[in-house]
Amino acid sequence: MPDCEIDTLAPVAGLRVALSADGVLSVTIDRPESLNSLTTAVLAGIADAMERAATDPRVKVVRLGGTGRGFSSGAGMGAEDGARGDSRTATIVEINRTVRAITALPHPVVAVVQGPAAGVGVSLALACDLVLASDRAFFMLAFTKLGLMPDGGASALVAAAVGRIRAMRMALLPDRLAAAEALAYGLVSAVYSAEEFEAQVDQVISKLLTGPVVAFARTKEAINAATLTELDHTLERELHGQSALLRSNDFREGARAFQQRRAPHFTDF
């Protein structure tokens, strides 16, 4: 395999990947017109970047973020995003690969959440090792609003961060969780004012760049092994359950209601 894996990545529309001279790999979802909604191709690109980063000796820290006002609004609901059930199953397969790649990566991964993180966007953020949020950010597990269940490992990642009762509240009553409340829950690592956000993120990343690379890798491996023991089983369970829900009448109604900006009328499949 070549020494510089990142250089062999193919360009992906809606995703920017750049490696700085000091070893920061920036992976940026670049679909601001949809608050960085996630397509199968974008997720595959993120997973590829994380997998290549694991074997590229130049990478020390990964910065995962989005352009514009949001981190990620989750899986896209427009026709261009592939809203059919079969396409969405392929999307779940790629988000699962992405989550596995982030948690397995030996380097620290920092989620930079300057605005909304919704649906599988929450899963993507919580797979990271540090979640830094602006005070303008919010988090929302919007799955049940569409007649779906959490996926992308959210069932394990959210519960590991905030506990079962709060995870149930977030999933079953999918309201917005403001950044301050997310910090109180233990969902994020830190919250900074929007005006100071980028400077504070840079400080955190600079601190990580000077840290002990091998010790970071062993620490990350140990904590994830202790707290995410069910992650692989969760990803498979979510894939199975979500694949069935994506074929349901409730999902079709939820998707129509979302696009028509109205409340859904669920009929239990």
Phi, psi and omega in degrees: 000146179293156182291326187250082187296322184300326183294343183266002180292137175279144178298144178232127177298131179089011180215134176242132179232125181215141179246123180278165181297332182269003172102015177266117176268114178263119177246113191234120175287126189238065177227059189298335181294339178241026185053040175061046173296155190255125172260167177300319181295318179296316179297319177298322178294320177296314180300316179300316181297318180294319180293320178291324180299329182296336183243006178266115186293347181278338186280131177242324182218145176245133177249116181250122183207190179221157179273161176076217190276343188231162172281295173195134178273006178095194180296133183295147182252358181278166180300326181290345181270352183079070188276357179289156183301318181294322177294322181290329175298319177297324177295319179297320178302318181286323177294325177296319177296322179295314180298316178298320181293320180294313183289332180275342183300131181287348181263153175297139177242125183250120174274127182250100189252094183271349182204212185301139168231114185228154177056229182289349171298326175294317178302315182298316180295315185285345173291338181285167185273326174233134179243107181258128186237143168282156177290356174265358182281157167213162183235139181209122172273092190271007189302311186291342174296338181254007183078025182241179176243160176302145175219189185068023180083006183302326181302324179269316187294317180291314181298322179296329182277319191240352182094163188296313187295314179291325177297319177297319179299314181296323183279319185273331176242079193285067178269163175292136175250109182295160185303317181297319179289324176299323177293317178297325177292332188094016182281333181234161182277325182197155175234133180234156176296149182302325182292329183256001192302306184298320179296320179292320177300315179300322179296316179298314181295321178299320179295319179295324182296333181265002184277174182281110189301311184292319179296320175301314182298316181291323179296312180300315180299317183292315182292317178295322179295327181279328188253341182242043184297333183259010187299312181298316178296322179297315180301318179290320179296317178296318179300315180296311182293317181292324179300321177290317181295328180293343178263004187272159173296326181298319178294318179299320177292317179298319179293318178297316181297320179298313182291331180266002178056052178222169177285139179284157174240095184280144181234020178060062179080000000 
